Amino acid sequence: MASTPQSRPIAAAPAATRTAPAASLRFDWAATALAVWLIGGLYLDGWAHRHGRVDNTFFTPWHAVLYAGATVLMLFLALSQGRQLARGDDWRHALPPGYLLALLGAGLFVLGGGLDLVWHQLFGVEVNLEALLSPTHLLLAFGGSLMATGPLRAAWQRPAAPAPGGWFTLGPLVVSALLFLSVLTFFTTFVHPLDVDLASAWEAEQPAWLSESVGLAGLLLQAAFLAGVVLPLARRFSLPFGALTVIIGVNSLLMAVFQDRYGLALAAVAAGLLADVLYARLRPAAGRARFYVFAATLPVLVSGSYFLALAASTGIAWTIHLWLGSILLTGFVGLFIALLLQSAAPPKAMS
């Protein structure tokens, strides 16, 4: 008697696992260009505030440039994610690695922009230090930073190439790092050496103890920012020659627009070039001792160039004990951050 074979359960095919699409250089460069528009608009708006071009209203051409850049970058990210969602990707993996946080930053920027409009209508337009510490402006800064650093996070999550990647490959990383540093320096301009009424120069109007304190605080804080941005890159990547000149020099030129102190900024460009030479000769990623030497020397070059430019222009009011000690202290800041980086665990992937 023929028996009917028992029906066996059919195992369900495993769901296809989708991973985030690899970020192409074309995508990185497009995101970088739009981020330059965004942060450039930030500095343009800051310049307008500093030069009395802004009246008591939210709707200004300077705000228009800033928010237009943010809008275009946000649309670029949102449309890219929407295209991948239409192809069946999961929302968490629809954007290339590193850019999901940029899209989150865009949402925070929109929220901050709406709140900023209400804030201005209720309390008026901020002036001077108020503009940097306004809660809505800080929210905009946080969201804008996440947007502008998408290319940096994307490069960070790729396997580190043993050979130099060149400007075409690592250019978005370098520019994104520059933009992040520029956001940090913009919102701490009140203690930036290029923007504190030359606290260490002869023409300083503050009492001596105040100008010395503000000047030293600015040197140390900016040295920490510079080391915090550059040293992780120098430790992980083989940066193309000129990368440090771009990061240090362009940031200094951007800061110079507030007080039109381009002579001091050009000295920082020269310091960036020397840092590039030092980086190429030392190869700090090749050994711990080399990394420590580079970390300590980098901020010394920048702060030293500042005092050298002051000496050649307005003169230095500080004693040699103070200005030379300040330069050396910035080197200790860089070395301290290098020690923290060396003791930290290897970085984990970020969205």
C-alpha positions as a Python dict, from the first residue, in 0.01 Angstrom:
ca = {
    (1, 'M'): (0, 0, 0),
    (2, 'A'): (153, 323, -109),
    (3, 'S'): (205, 566, 166),
    (4, 'T'): (174, 933, 128),
    (5, 'P'): (495, 1101, 235),
    (6, 'Q'): (456, 1330, 527),
    (7, 'S'): (478, 1692, 441),
    (8, 'R'): (785, 1845, 590),
    (9, 'P'): (797, 2199, 710),
    (10, 'I'): (982, 2422, 475),
    (11, 'A'): (1238, 2640, 646),
    (12, 'A'): (1179, 3003, 579),
    (13, 'A'): (1450, 3165, 380),
    (14, 'P'): (1654, 3399, 593),
    (15, 'A'): (1568, 3760, 539),
    (16, 'A'): (1820, 3936, 332),
    (17, 'T'): (2046, 4141, 549),
    (18, 'R'): (2111, 4479, 414),
    (19, 'T'): (2408, 4685, 504),
    (20, 'A'): (2461, 5052, 453),
    (21, 'P'): (2573, 5140, 102),
    (22, 'A'): (2940, 5218, 82),
    (23, 'A'): (2995, 5591, 64),
    (24, 'S'): (3145, 5678, -269),
    (25, 'L'): (3395, 5958, -305),
    (26, 'R'): (3140, 6135, -518),
    (27, 'F'): (2893, 6128, -229),
    (28, 'D'): (3163, 6240, 16),
    (29, 'W'): (3272, 6531, -200),
    (30, 'A'): (2912, 6644, -257),
    (31, 'A'): (2840, 6635, 116),
    (32, 'T'): (3166, 6820, 183),
    (33, 'A'): (3088, 7095, -65),
    (34, 'L'): (2746, 7151, 90),
    (35, 'A'): (2898, 7150, 439),
    (36, 'V'): (3139, 7423, 326),
    (37, 'W'): (2836, 7625, 219),
    (38, 'L'): (2678, 7572, 561),
    (39, 'I'): (2979, 7666, 774),
    (40, 'G'): (3074, 7944, 534),
    (41, 'G'): (2727, 8087, 591),
    (42, 'L'): (2788, 8067, 965),
    (43, 'Y'): (3102, 8279, 935),
    (44, 'L'): (2933, 8521, 696),
    (45, 'D'): (2653, 8572, 948),
    (46, 'G'): (2910, 8618, 1224),
    (47, 'W'): (3095, 8875, 1016),
    (48, 'A'): (2769, 9064, 958),
    (49, 'H'): (2698, 9071, 1331),
    (50, 'R'): (3049, 9195, 1409),
    (51, 'H'): (3036, 9471, 1147),
    (52, 'G'): (2691, 9605, 1235),
    (53, 'R'): (2516, 9473, 925),
    (54, 'V'): (2234, 9303, 1118),
    (55, 'D'): (1929, 9487, 1247),
    (56, 'N'): (1676, 9361, 1500),
    (57, 'T'): (1519, 9095, 1278),
    (58, 'F'): (1558, 8729, 1199),
    (59, 'F'): (1515, 8772, 822),
    (60, 'T'): (1852, 8892, 691),
    (61, 'P'): (2049, 8799, 378),
    (62, 'W'): (2319, 8655, 605),
    (63, 'H'): (2073, 8421, 769),
    (64, 'A'): (1945, 8332, 422),
    (65, 'V'): (2288, 8208, 312),
    (66, 'L'): (2330, 8006, 631),
    (67, 'Y'): (1987, 7845, 624),
    (68, 'A'): (1997, 7786, 249),
    (69, 'G'): (2319, 7588, 290),
    (70, 'A'): (2166, 7386, 573),
    (71, 'T'): (1850, 7323, 370),
    (72, 'V'): (2034, 7200, 62),
    (73, 'L'): (2254, 6969, 267),
    (74, 'M'): (1951, 6838, 455),
    (75, 'L'): (1767, 6769, 127),
    (76, 'F'): (2073, 6595, -13),
    (77, 'L'): (2083, 6359, 284),
    (78, 'A'): (1706, 6307, 303),
    (79, 'L'): (1668, 6237, -70),
    (80, 'S'): (1962, 5998, -65),
    (81, 'Q'): (1806, 5807, 221),
    (82, 'G'): (1464, 5810, 53),
    (83, 'R'): (1610, 5664, -264),
    (84, 'Q'): (1766, 5377, -72),
    (85, 'L'): (1446, 5320, 127),
    (86, 'A'): (1257, 5286, -201),
    (87, 'R'): (1502, 5010, -296),
    (88, 'G'): (1417, 4819, 21),
    (89, 'D'): (1695, 4922, 257),
    (90, 'D'): (1638, 4952, 629),
    (91, 'W'): (1616, 5314, 746),
    (92, 'R'): (1916, 5269, 974),
    (93, 'H'): (2131, 5155, 683),
    (94, 'A'): (1992, 5359, 397),
    (95, 'L'): (2267, 5619, 417),
    (96, 'P'): (2639, 5542, 390),
    (97, 'P'): (2817, 5481, 721),
    (98, 'G'): (2873, 5803, 909),
    (99, 'Y'): (2586, 5998, 756),
    (100, 'L'): (2291, 5889, 969),
    (101, 'L'): (2415, 6121, 1244),
    (102, 'A'): (2439, 6395, 982),
    (103, 'L'): (2070, 6346, 903),
    (104, 'L'): (1991, 6359, 1274),
    (105, 'G'): (2190, 6681, 1291),
    (106, 'A'): (1976, 6821, 1010),
    (107, 'G'): (1665, 6754, 1216),
    (108, 'L'): (1819, 6927, 1516),
    (109, 'F'): (1916, 7219, 1295),
    (110, 'V'): (1558, 7256, 1174),
    (111, 'L'): (1435, 7246, 1532),
    (112, 'G'): (1697, 7501, 1636),
    (113, 'G'): (1610, 7729, 1345),
    (114, 'G'): (1241, 7731, 1438),
    (115, 'L'): (1321, 7797, 1802),
    (116, 'D'): (1568, 8068, 1701),
    (117, 'L'): (1296, 8250, 1509),
    (118, 'V'): (1071, 8243, 1815),
    (119, 'W'): (1360, 8342, 2041),
    (120, 'H'): (1440, 8648, 1829),
    (121, 'Q'): (1079, 8756, 1825),
    (122, 'L'): (1051, 8723, 2203),
    (123, 'F'): (1388, 8854, 2318),
    (124, 'G'): (1536, 9037, 2019),
    (125, 'V'): (1856, 8974, 1829),
    (126, 'E'): (2159, 8878, 2036),
    (127, 'V'): (2468, 9097, 2030),
    (128, 'N'): (2833, 9027, 2106),
    (129, 'L'): (2883, 8737, 2349),
    (130, 'E'): (2507, 8677, 2370),
    (131, 'A'): (2504, 8553, 2010),
    (132, 'L'): (2752, 8277, 2096),
    (133, 'L'): (2581, 8159, 2415),
    (134, 'S'): (2219, 8181, 2303),
    (135, 'P'): (2060, 7836, 2368),
    (136, 'T'): (1906, 7823, 2023),
    (137, 'H'): (2237, 7910, 1860),
    (138, 'L'): (2411, 7635, 2056),
    (139, 'L'): (2150, 7388, 1932),
    (140, 'L'): (2213, 7508, 1578),
    (141, 'A'): (2586, 7464, 1632),
    (142, 'F'): (2542, 7108, 1752),
    (143, 'G'): (2315, 7015, 1463),
    (144, 'G'): (2541, 7188, 1211),
    (145, 'S'): (2847, 7009, 1350),
    (146, 'L'): (2681, 6671, 1302),
    (147, 'M'): (2590, 6766, 947),
    (148, 'A'): (2936, 6896, 856),
    (149, 'T'): (3126, 6598, 999),
    (150, 'G'): (2951, 6327, 797),
    (151, 'P'): (3251, 6289, 561),
    (152, 'L'): (3487, 6267, 859),
    (153, 'R'): (3287, 5986, 1019),
    (154, 'A'): (3256, 5808, 684),
    (155, 'A'): (3633, 5809, 636),
    (156, 'W'): (3690, 5704, 997),
    (157, 'Q'): (3485, 5387, 952),
    (158, 'R'): (3669, 5270, 645),
    (159, 'P'): (3976, 5050, 686),
    (160, 'A'): (4282, 5271, 725),
    (161, 'A'): (4490, 5251, 409),
    (162, 'P'): (4857, 5167, 467),
    (163, 'A'): (4966, 5401, 187),
    (164, 'P'): (4886, 5772, 152),
    (165, 'G'): (4539, 5817, 12),
    (166, 'G'): (4603, 6151, -152),
    (167, 'W'): (4382, 6456, -171),
    (168, 'F'): (4119, 6293, -391),
    (169, 'T'): (4060, 6020, -135),
    (170, 'L'): (4118, 6204, 193),
    (171, 'G'): (4016, 6555, 88),
    (172, 'P'): (3663, 6524, 231),
    (173, 'L'): (3810, 6406, 562),
    (174, 'V'): (4049, 6702, 579),
    (175, 'V'): (3787, 6961, 489),
    (176, 'S'): (3534, 6809, 727),
    (177, 'A'): (3790, 6827, 1009),
    (178, 'L'): (3856, 7191, 918),
    (179, 'L'): (3485, 7268, 935),
    (180, 'F'): (3447, 7101, 1274),
    (181, 'L'): (3743, 7295, 1413),
    (182, 'S'): (3595, 7613, 1269),
    (183, 'V'): (3265, 7557, 1451),
    (184, 'L'): (3457, 7513, 1777),
    (185, 'T'): (3662, 7828, 1726),
    (186, 'F'): (3360, 8029, 1611),
    (187, 'F'): (3167, 7963, 1931),
    (188, 'T'): (3471, 8031, 2148),
    (189, 'T'): (3582, 8341, 1964),
    (190, 'F'): (3570, 8538, 2290),
    (191, 'V'): (3891, 8360, 2397),
    (192, 'H'): (4056, 8316, 2059),
    (193, 'P'): (4402, 8476, 2016),
    (194, 'L'): (4292, 8638, 1691),
    (195, 'D'): (3981, 8788, 1842),
    (196, 'V'): (4044, 8910, 2197),
    (197, 'D'): (4164, 9260, 2116),
    (198, 'L'): (4523, 9139, 2104),
    (199, 'A'): (4526, 9060, 2475),
    (200, 'S'): (4903, 9008, 2468),
    (201, 'A'): (4984, 9312, 2256),
    (202, 'W'): (5074, 9667, 2351),
    (203, 'E'): (4741, 9807, 2241),
    (204, 'A'): (4533, 9591, 2476),
    (205, 'E'): (4283, 9806, 2665),
    (206, 'Q'): (4212, 9566, 2952),
    (207, 'P'): (4398, 9568, 3283),
    (208, 'A'): (4720, 9367, 3263),
    (209, 'W'): (4599, 9081, 3484),
    (210, 'L'): (4279, 9047, 3281),
    (211, 'S'): (4445, 9054, 2938),
    (212, 'E'): (4702, 8802, 3056),
    (213, 'S'): (4438, 8567, 3193),
    (214, 'V'): (4214, 8590, 2888),
    (215, 'G'): (4508, 8556, 2650),
    (216, 'L'): (4648, 8250, 2827),
    (217, 'A'): (4307, 8085, 2853),
    (218, 'G'): (4253, 8141, 2482),
    (219, 'L'): (4589, 7995, 2386),
    (220, 'L'): (4532, 7682, 2595),
    (221, 'L'): (4171, 7626, 2484),
    (222, 'Q'): (4250, 7667, 2116),
    (223, 'A'): (4554, 7440, 2150),
    (224, 'A'): (4323, 7175, 2298),
    (225, 'F'): (4077, 7214, 2011),
    (226, 'L'): (4351, 7191, 1750),
    (227, 'A'): (4514, 6886, 1909),
    (228, 'G'): (4176, 6721, 1964),
    (229, 'V'): (4089, 6751, 1595),
    (230, 'V'): (4427, 6687, 1431),
    (231, 'L'): (4589, 6420, 1651),
    (232, 'P'): (4328, 6146, 1597),
    (233, 'L'): (4367, 6197, 1220),
    (234, 'A'): (4746, 6194, 1240),
    (235, 'R'): (4731, 5874, 1445),
    (236, 'R'): (4499, 5685, 1207),
    (237, 'F'): (4555, 5820, 855),
    (238, 'S'): (4842, 5902, 626),
    (239, 'L'): (4739, 6260, 554),
    (240, 'P'): (4835, 6422, 223),
    (241, 'F'): (5088, 6702, 233),
    (242, 'G'): (4910, 7033, 284),
    (243, 'A'): (4634, 6891, 503),
    (244, 'L'): (4757, 7068, 815),
    (245, 'T'): (4813, 7390, 625),
    (246, 'V'): (4449, 7377, 520),
    (247, 'I'): (4314, 7291, 865),
    (248, 'I'): (4525, 7544, 1057),
    (249, 'G'): (4558, 7815, 792),
    (250, 'V'): (4202, 7831, 661),
    (251, 'N'): (4061, 7821, 1013),
    (252, 'S'): (4285, 8113, 1110),
    (253, 'L'): (4183, 8309, 802),
    (254, 'L'): (3819, 8251, 887),
    (255, 'M'): (3876, 8376, 1241),
    (256, 'A'): (4064, 8679, 1108),
    (257, 'V'): (3758, 8812, 925),
    (258, 'F'): (3600, 8919, 1253),
    (259, 'Q'): (3873, 9168, 1342),
    (260, 'D'): (4045, 9197, 999),
    (261, 'R'): (4374, 9065, 1144),
    (262, 'Y'): (4500, 8889, 838),
    (263, 'G'): (4867, 8940, 923),
    (264, 'L'): (4831, 8719, 1229),
    (265, 'A'): (4635, 8465, 1027),
    (266, 'L'): (4908, 8446, 761),
    (267, 'A'): (5153, 8358, 1037),
    (268, 'A'): (4924, 8066, 1126),
    (269, 'V'): (4927, 7957, 759),
    (270, 'A'): (5306, 7944, 780),
    (271, 'A'): (5278, 7742, 1102),
    (272, 'G'): (5048, 7499, 923),
    (273, 'L'): (5304, 7455, 647),
    (274, 'L'): (5576, 7384, 904),
    (275, 'A'): (5342, 7134, 1070),
    (276, 'D'): (5299, 6959, 735),
    (277, 'V'): (5676, 6934, 697),
    (278, 'L'): (5707, 6802, 1053),
    (279, 'Y'): (5430, 6549, 991),
    (280, 'A'): (5592, 6426, 670),
    (281, 'R'): (5932, 6387, 838),
    (282, 'L'): (5816, 6234, 1166),
    (283, 'R'): (5540, 6006, 1037),
    (284, 'P'): (5371, 6014, 1381),
    (285, 'A'): (5154, 5708, 1312),
    (286, 'A'): (5469, 5495, 1284),
    (287, 'G'): (5561, 5498, 1653),
    (288, 'R'): (5452, 5618, 1994),
    (289, 'A'): (5754, 5842, 2055),
    (290, 'R'): (5710, 6007, 1714),
    (291, 'F'): (5344, 6066, 1790),
    (292, 'Y'): (5423, 6232, 2122),
    (293, 'V'): (5684, 6460, 1966),
    (294, 'F'): (5442, 6564, 1695),
    (295, 'A'): (5159, 6621, 1948),
    (296, 'A'): (5373, 6847, 2164),
    (297, 'T'): (5524, 7040, 1872),
    (298, 'L'): (5204, 7109, 1676),
    (299, 'P'): (5045, 7363, 1916),
    (300, 'V'): (5387, 7514, 1989),
    (301, 'L'): (5424, 7597, 1620),
    (302, 'V'): (5084, 7768, 1612),
    (303, 'S'): (5115, 7964, 1937),
    (304, 'G'): (5476, 8051, 1856),
    (305, 'S'): (5375, 8191, 1518),
    (306, 'Y'): (5113, 8406, 1694),
    (307, 'F'): (5368, 8571, 1922),
    (308, 'L'): (5618, 8604, 1639),
    (309, 'A'): (5358, 8790, 1433),
    (310, 'L'): (5275, 9011, 1730),
    (311, 'A'): (5640, 9094, 1783),
    (312, 'A'): (5674, 9192, 1417),
    (313, 'S'): (5362, 9411, 1419),
    (314, 'T'): (5229, 9565, 1740),
    (315, 'G'): (5482, 9429, 1986),
    (316, 'I'): (5433, 9199, 2285),
    (317, 'A'): (5333, 9349, 2619),
    (318, 'W'): (5393, 9028, 2812),
    (319, 'T'): (5726, 8950, 2973),
    (320, 'I'): (5937, 8671, 2831),
    (321, 'H'): (5844, 8457, 3131),
    (322, 'L'): (5478, 8482, 3035),
    (323, 'W'): (5480, 8454, 2658),
    (324, 'L'): (5747, 8185, 2634),
    (325, 'G'): (5587, 7990, 2917),
    (326, 'S'): (5251, 8016, 2739),
    (327, 'I'): (5398, 7868, 2422),
    (328, 'L'): (5550, 7577, 2612),
    (329, 'L'): (5226, 7520, 2802),
    (330, 'T'): (5034, 7473, 2476),
    (331, 'G'): (5282, 7197, 2397),
    (332, 'F'): (5192, 7025, 2724),
    (333, 'V'): (4825, 7045, 2623),
    (334, 'G'): (4900, 6867, 2297),
    (335, 'L'): (5108, 6604, 2475),
    (336, 'F'): (4833, 6544, 2732),
    (337, 'I'): (4574, 6484, 2460),
    (338, 'A'): (4816, 6249, 2283),
    (339, 'L'): (4854, 6048, 2605),
    (340, 'L'): (4475, 6021, 2633),
    (341, 'L'): (4449, 5902, 2274),
    (342, 'Q'): (4720, 5642, 2318),
    (343, 'S'): (4550, 5501, 2628),
    (344, 'A'): (4205, 5491, 2468),
    (345, 'A'): (4057, 5172, 2324),
    (346, 'P'): (4035, 5139, 1943),
    (347, 'P'): (3739, 5341, 1809),
    (348, 'K'): (3412, 5165, 1743),
    (349, 'A'): (3203, 5219, 1432),
    (350, 'M'): (2952, 5502, 1444),
    (351, 'S'): (2638, 5557, 1241),
}
